[in-house]
Amino acid sequence: MPLFHWQGRDGDGRLLEGDLEAPQKDDVVARLRDGGVVATAVTASTATVPGGDLPPVAPRAPRGLAERLARERATGRPHRLRGLLIAAFFLAVALGVGAMGPVTAYRCERTAGGSVDCRVRQRPLGLFALREQRLAGVTAVDDENQTVARRDKFGQTLEGFRSRLVLRDSQGHSIPLTGWDEPSGSKADDIGQTEAEMRSALAGFLADSQPASITGWRGHSAPLPIAAVLLLLGLLMLALFVLSLFAKPTERIYAAVGRLAAAADARAAAVHAEGGREEEP
């Protein structure tokens, strides 16, 4: 009969190990569980033990979540690369969603000569600069309008207009503060300043020569929370991947998950027992 070397933890969390003869790994896990030990690793041994074979244990389905987790860990192999790929996927999607609706931040400073220089940055999730533009000698904050051709539902070409908020200098150069046709909105639609607040703050700064600088930012409430949740999931998966490279943190995580699973099994058993008592005549 095959000989297996096992490692596991008892109810007090102490690490135990030993050798056991059994037809297959599942039988070792089942016998250890019946003895109050949760198996964490079961490996086949090349050695043999003469005589004294233990009677085979009939395979059975796991009785609870804790046993299923223990059996999966004992018979399966860790897939660290899979966890890393999942983390990379969440991070990539988070940055992609953040790039669709980046946070726009601006900073305008008054120079020694009295002119105003401005810098506008677009940052996905506010993390890194996706695009940066500068304009010296800013004199006004204004709307930029553009004529566009659109088709109606009958396929006819119609002439339309779109606009965006821009900063202008005395020579007619401009840099955008918002995207085309972004609604002015309200605090319920925007994070940070609304378009109307940006216009008012910058116009006041340009008209008043006292403040030395002004800063502000604006984001959209739709894509940012989604991107933030995906980013947190990606960082969590990345942290778990790093922890899986070390034995002690991995053992602690498995022990904590095992305790939670055991508590869930106990609650399920209590509910089942309570239901059985209620059905008794």
Helices and strands as residue ranges (DSSP letters): E 3-9, E 15-21, H 25-34, E 38-45, H 65-75, H 80-100, E 103-110, E 116-123, G 124-126, E 131-135, E 138-151, E 157-169, E 174-176, E 190-192, H 195-207, E 213-220, H 223-244, H 247-279
